[in-house]
Amino acid sequence: MVAIGYVAIKIRWQIALRWNSWRSERLLRKLARLDPVWDPEAIKARATETFARVQIAWRERDQSICRDFVTERLYEEHKRQTDRMLAERTINELDRLELRSIRVVGVLDVARGKGDTLWVCVKGAATDYVRDVSTGIVFEGDPKKHESFWELWVFTRSDKGWVLDEILPKPTGSELWAFQPYSEVINEQEVAERMSFRT
């Protein structure tokens, strides 16, 4: 029974992922006709490059590598962590790193002012472990274990384009279902069209 329950949860999660991905892509294509910053292919390319930059910056313990791809808040947060690694002479190795999938699962388009946001499900795999730089001793993770992972990356719109603001753990199926891709701009246009049609 436990196995059946696990399979049911996994199926529900996959359905939620695909449904929200489809709805988000549909909204992005509508928005891209008004503003090319919403182009779904450009967004995926930006998210892919951000993923690579963030991983390299983490492994090299040098956050300047990804500074143009993250918010100032996230830059400072990661810099504190990698500076601590430098001081403690440790390194977080990410061997055989793979990016397997990127799916936009949430969209928020704000008509006035800042607040445009994207939620992106990232699937990857890596051999993730922490070792002492001097001795090579591994004290966290397993250098022989290659594991896949899902994360939820939150992007916000800035003068530099889409920048990463937060990395969250894999969302549950319920959390995925809760996402409602929404655009104030499209909504206002549709309301205006309905009102003009009535008059």
C-alpha positions in Angstrom: 0.0 0.0 0.0 2.9 2.4 0.8 4.3 1.8 -2.7 0.9 2.5 -4.3 0.6 5.7 -2.3 4.1 6.8 -3.4 3.3 6.2 -7.0 0.0 8.1 -6.8 1.8 11.1 -5.2 4.5 11.0 -7.9 1.8 10.8 -10.7 -0.1 13.7 -9.1 3.1 15.8 -9.0 4.0 15.1 -12.6 0.5 16.1 -13.7 0.7 19.3 -11.7 4.1 20.1 -13.2 2.9 19.5 -16.8 -0.4 21.4 -16.3 1.3 24.5 -14.8 4.1 24.4 -17.3 1.5 24.3 -20.2 -0.5 27.2 -18.6 2.6 29.3 -18.0 3.9 28.7 -21.5 0.5 29.8 -22.9 0.5 33.0 -20.9 4.2 33.7 -21.8 3.4 33.5 -25.5 0.5 36.0 -25.1 2.7 38.4 -23.1 5.6 38.0 -25.6 3.4 39.6 -28.3 3.3 42.8 -26.1 6.9 42.6 -24.6 9.7 40.4 -25.9 11.1 40.1 -22.3 8.4 37.4 -21.8 9.6 35.3 -24.8 9.5 31.7 -23.4 12.6 30.5 -25.4 14.6 33.6 -24.2 13.5 32.9 -20.6 14.6 29.3 -20.8 18.0 30.3 -22.3 18.5 32.9 -19.5 17.5 30.3 -16.8 20.0 27.8 -18.4 22.8 30.3 -18.4 21.9 31.4 -14.8 22.1 27.7 -13.7 25.5 27.3 -15.2 26.8 30.6 -13.7 25.5 29.9 -10.2 27.0 26.4 -10.1 30.4 27.6 -11.3 30.4 30.6 -8.8 29.5 28.2 -6.0 32.2 25.6 -7.0 34.8 28.3 -7.5 33.7 30.2 -4.4 33.6 33.4 -6.4 30.2 35.0 -6.6 31.4 37.7 -9.1 30.9 35.0 -11.8 27.2 35.2 -11.4 26.6 38.7 -10.1 24.7 39.9 -13.2 22.4 36.9 -13.0 21.2 37.1 -9.4 19.6 39.8 -7.2 21.8 41.7 -4.8 20.2 40.0 -1.9 21.0 36.5 -3.2 24.5 37.6 -4.2 25.3 38.8 -0.7 23.8 35.6 0.8 25.8 33.3 -1.4 28.9 35.4 -0.9 28.7 35.0 2.8 28.6 31.3 2.4 31.4 30.9 -0.1 33.6 33.4 1.9 33.1 31.1 4.9 34.2 28.2 2.8 37.4 30.1 1.7 38.1 30.9 5.3 37.6 27.3 6.4 39.5 26.0 3.4 36.6 23.8 2.3 35.1 23.4 -1.2 31.7 22.2 -2.3 32.4 19.9 -5.3 29.6 19.5 -7.9 31.0 16.7 -10.1 29.2 15.5 -13.3 26.8 18.3 -13.0 23.8 18.0 -15.4 20.9 20.2 -16.2 18.1 17.9 -17.3 15.0 20.0 -17.4 13.8 23.6 -17.0 10.1 24.3 -16.8 8.4 27.6 -16.0 5.5 26.7 -13.7 4.4 30.2 -12.5 4.1 33.6 -14.0 3.2 36.9 -12.4 3.0 40.0 -14.6 2.4 43.2 -12.8 0.9 46.1 -14.8 2.4 48.9 -12.8 5.7 49.1 -11.1 8.1 46.2 -10.2 7.0 42.7 -9.2 7.2 40.6 -12.4 8.1 37.1 -11.2 8.8 33.7 -12.7 8.8 30.4 -10.9 11.0 27.8 -12.6 11.3 24.1 -11.8 14.9 22.9 -12.4 15.8 19.3 -12.6 19.4 18.3 -12.5 21.9 15.8 -11.2 25.3 16.0 -9.6 27.8 14.3 -7.3 27.6 16.8 -4.5 30.1 16.7 -1.6 32.2 18.9 0.6 35.9 18.3 1.1 38.8 19.9 2.9 41.1 21.7 0.4 44.3 20.8 2.2 43.7 17.2 3.1 41.0 16.1 0.6 39.0 14.6 3.4 35.3 14.5 2.6 33.1 15.4 5.5 29.7 15.9 3.8 28.1 14.1 0.9 29.4 11.1 -1.0 31.9 11.5 -3.9 30.6 8.1 -5.3 26.9 9.0 -5.3 25.4 10.7 -8.4 22.0 12.0 -7.4 19.2 13.8 -9.3 17.4 16.8 -7.7 14.5 19.2 -8.3 14.5 22.8 -7.1 12.2 25.8 -7.6 14.1 28.9 -8.8 12.4 32.2 -8.4 13.3 34.9 -10.9 12.4 38.6 -10.8 12.6 41.2 -13.6 15.3 43.8 -13.3 17.2 46.3 -15.4 19.6 43.4 -16.1 16.8 41.2 -17.3 15.6 38.1 -15.4 17.7 37.6 -12.3 17.5 34.8 -9.7 16.2 35.8 -6.3 15.7 32.6 -4.5 16.3 28.8 -4.7 13.7 26.7 -2.9 13.4 23.0 -2.4 11.3 20.8 -4.7 7.7 21.9 -4.4 5.0 19.4 -3.4 2.1 18.6 -5.8 -0.2 20.8 -3.7 2.2 23.7 -3.9 2.4 23.3 -7.7 -1.4 23.2 -8.0 -1.5 26.4 -6.1 0.4 28.3 -8.7 -1.9 30.5 -10.9 -0.1 32.1 -13.9 -1.5 35.6 -13.9 -1.1 38.8 -15.9 -2.6 42.1 -14.8 -1.9 43.5 -18.3 -3.7 40.6 -20.1 -6.5 40.7 -17.6 -7.1 44.5 -18.0 -7.0 44.1 -21.8 -9.6 41.3 -21.7 -11.9 43.3 -19.4 -11.6 46.3 -21.6 -12.4 44.2 -24.7 -15.5 42.7 -23.0 -16.7 46.2 -21.9 -16.2 47.6 -25.4 -18.1 44.6 -26.9 -21.1 45.3 -24.6 -21.2 49.0 -25.6 
